Amino acid sequence: MKKLTPFLISTLLVFGVAACDNASKTSESAPNNPNEAPQSPSVQTTEASQKDAQSETRRRQLDSDIRAREQRNNTTGGDTDRAKGDLASEVRSKLEANIPKGQLTVDATKDGVVTVGGTVNNQQELAKIETLAKEIKGVKSVVVKTTVAPPTR
């Protein structure tokens, strides 16, 4: 039993690390990583993403998530030095709340470089990505690999 417990714990840690290595996505249909070639979303997918992002419940979740992370980072003094998973998740929340029709994937590095891939519906949404991402503390630069792809029928 003494040898089994460390084995089980290390197995759980390996699966946990593998599960947390995914990029943050604004919708289920967004590409799995920002470097993946984007495809035009369907009209139904775009409408479902918009409906979800604009629902009162989802907006409260996004606001609550952003506030909780800001409070935690202010308490721990980690205002500008954040874990890459936190950074990607906060940027994803910000983009999801402000670009509800986008199919975006966000990845971050430890040194504050955020990469955003996927698709948005128009040029105005594309122009907002870098500005919105830089509003999150700890983001030093933004690489936008997103393309404009109106939904297809």
Disulfide bonds with the S-S distance in Angstrom:
none
